[in-house]
């Protein structure tokens, strides 16, 4: 089992399935897109699903009001000019 440690929150996540999936597709992904397949897209997708499941985490405070957004906006810093397929991770119905 591969666990990821996060310094900001006391959580541990099993990444064995993500690592197995990445290992299965990394060569084809590199050939098609010219960049290595990392883990960030899986983490971003999981975050989007979590925000859909717990909309209070995605809410914002505006003065004395709590606004529940009908969208999820996740920004990711990258150090490349090639970022394939990050748009539209999740859409609320």
C-alpha positions as CSV (number, residue, x, y, z in Angstrom):
1,X,0.0,0.0,0.0
2,X,1.3,3.4,-0.9
3,X,0.3,6.3,1.3
4,X,0.7,10.0,0.7
5,X,1.4,12.2,3.6
6,X,0.0,15.8,3.6
7,X,1.7,18.4,5.8
8,X,-1.4,20.6,5.9
9,X,-4.1,18.1,7.0
10,X,-3.7,14.9,9.0
11,X,-5.0,12.6,6.2
12,X,-3.5,9.5,4.6
13,X,-4.6,8.3,1.2
14,X,-4.0,4.9,-0.4
15,X,-2.7,5.6,-3.9
16,X,-2.1,2.0,-5.0
17,X,-4.9,2.1,-7.5
18,X,-3.8,5.4,-9.0
19,X,-0.2,4.2,-9.2
20,X,-1.3,1.0,-10.9
21,X,-3.4,3.0,-13.4
22,X,-0.6,5.4,-14.1
23,X,1.9,2.6,-14.7
24,X,-0.5,1.1,-17.2
25,X,-0.9,4.2,-19.3
26,X,2.2,6.3,-18.7
27,X,4.1,5.3,-21.9
28,X,1.0,5.8,-24.2
29,X,0.3,9.1,-22.5
30,X,3.8,10.3,-23.0
31,X,3.8,9.3,-26.6
32,X,0.4,11.0,-27.3
33,X,0.8,14.2,-25.3
34,X,4.6,14.6,-25.0
35,X,4.4,15.0,-21.2
36,X,4.6,12.5,-18.4
37,X,1.4,11.3,-16.7
38,X,1.4,12.5,-13.1
39,X,-0.9,12.2,-10.2
40,X,-2.3,15.7,-10.1
41,X,-5.2,15.1,-12.4
42,X,-6.4,12.2,-10.2
43,X,-6.1,14.3,-7.1
44,X,-7.9,17.2,-8.8
45,X,-10.8,14.9,-9.9
46,X,-11.1,13.4,-6.4
47,X,-11.1,16.9,-5.0
48,X,-13.9,17.9,-7.4
49,X,-16.0,14.9,-6.4
50,X,-15.4,15.6,-2.7
51,X,-16.5,19.2,-3.2
52,X,-19.7,18.0,-4.9
53,X,-20.4,15.7,-2.0
54,X,-19.7,18.3,0.7
55,X,-20.8,21.7,-0.9
56,X,-20.3,23.5,2.4
57,X,-16.5,23.3,1.8
58,X,-17.0,25.0,-1.6
59,X,-19.1,27.8,-0.1
60,X,-17.9,31.4,0.4
61,X,-18.7,34.0,3.0
62,X,-20.0,37.3,1.5
63,X,-20.5,39.8,4.4
64,X,-23.0,38.0,6.6
65,X,-24.2,35.6,3.9
66,X,-22.9,32.1,3.1
67,X,-23.0,31.5,-0.7
68,X,-23.2,28.0,-2.0
69,X,-21.6,27.9,-5.4
70,X,-23.1,25.9,-8.2
71,X,-19.7,25.3,-9.7
72,X,-16.3,24.0,-8.7
73,X,-13.2,25.9,-9.6
74,X,-9.9,24.2,-8.9
75,X,-6.6,26.0,-9.8
76,X,-3.4,24.0,-10.2
77,X,0.1,25.5,-10.5
78,X,2.2,23.8,-13.1
79,X,5.7,24.3,-14.3
80,X,5.1,23.5,-18.0
81,X,3.5,25.1,-21.0
82,X,1.8,21.8,-21.9
83,X,-1.3,20.8,-19.7
84,X,-3.4,18.2,-21.5
85,X,-7.0,17.6,-20.5
86,X,-7.4,19.5,-17.3
87,X,-10.6,21.4,-18.3
88,X,-14.0,20.3,-17.2
89,X,-13.2,17.8,-14.4
90,X,-16.7,17.9,-13.0
91,X,-19.9,19.7,-13.8
92,X,-22.8,20.0,-11.4
93,X,-26.1,18.9,-12.9
